[in-house]
Amino acid sequence: MSGVGFIGFRTDRFEEMIGFFRDLIDLEIVSEAPGATWFRLGTDAELHVYADTDPDHAFFTTGPVVGLRVRDVDATRERMEEAGLEMLTEVERTHDAAWCHFRAPDGTVLEIIGPEVDA
């Protein structure tokens, strides 16, 4: 692991959390959609805030979801599956990143995130 690449919150106080991160913490908004706002977090990470009505992140139930930066998402996921960890999503991809969510041994929802690797 090389650091944190993502932190995600699902909240029933969406507008208040957006105001908190935007106005008090002074984070820059990089994208917005209904019920979702993404903030820049440092030079290479993001903080995502989702409304409790957002169906794509209904599994964010254990508090903030932290994305742990890894070199190879596919290889790390394979090791985690072999160890019996519960995978919550398939690997999702953009042109430069890959990530997926899982439950840690204690049930905490986490993410692994890394660069997209050309197949």
N, C-alpha and C positions, 0 to 999 in steps of 0.2 A: 504494500500500500504506500502511496506517495502523498496523501493528504486528503482533504475534504473537497469534493467537487460540486456538491449539491446539498442543500438543506431544504426540506419541504414541510409546510404546515398545512393542516386542514382544520378549519375553524368555523365556529358558529358566530364569530364576531369579525367577519371578513373585512368590512369597511374600517373598523377600528384598527385591525392589524395592518391594513394597507397604510392608513394614516400614521401609525406608529413607525413603521419601517421607512416610509417616505419623508415624513415631516420631522420626526424626532431623531431617528438614526441617520437620516439624510442619504438613504440608498437611492441609486438611480434606477428608475423603471426601464426595463429593456423590452418588455412586451406585456400586453394586456388582452384578455378575452373575457367574456362573461363568466364571472365567478372564479377568475384566475388572474394573478398578477405575478410577473417574474421580475426580480431585481438583480442587478449586478452585485456580486459579492467578491470584492478583490479583483484581481486581474484574470482569473481563470475559473471562477465558480459562480453559481447562482443560488439565490434564495427564492423559492416559489411559495406563494400563498394561495390556497384553494378554499373556496367557500364550502361549507358543509353540504351544500346541494350538488357539488361537482361529482358526477357519477364515476369518472375515470380514476378518482383517488379515494374511493370509499374505504379502501383497505388501510389508509393512513389512520390507524386507530390507537397507536401506542405513543403518541406524542410526536415531536418533530422527527421527520425521517431524514437521516443523514446519508448522503451519497459518498461512499468511500472510493477514492481514486485508485484504480488498479491499472496495470500495464495492458492486460488482455482480458476483456470482459468474458469472452467465450470460454477461455481456458479456466478462468476463476470460477465461472458458473458451473462448468463440468466438474471441477473438484468439489464444489459445494453440493451438487446433486449427488455425487458419489458418497458424500458424507451424510446424506439423508436430510439435508435442509429443505424446507418447503419454499419452492419458488412461486412467487405471486404473479409475475408477469413474464412474458417472453422477452427476449432481448429486443429492445427498441433501438432504432438507428437513425442518425442524420448523416449528412455527408462527412462530418468530422468527429462524431461521438457515438458511443454505444452504451446502453445501460439496461439494468433490470432490477426488480425489487424482490426481496426475499424476507423470510422470518429467521432471525438469529435463534440460537438454541433456547433463549429465554422467552421467545415470542415477539421480541422487538422487531418492528418493520424497519429494514435498512435497504440501501441501494448500493450496487457497485456501478461505477461509471468510469469510462476510459475512452481512449481514442478509438475511432473506427479503424479497423484493421482490414486492408484489402485482402479479399479471399484469393 
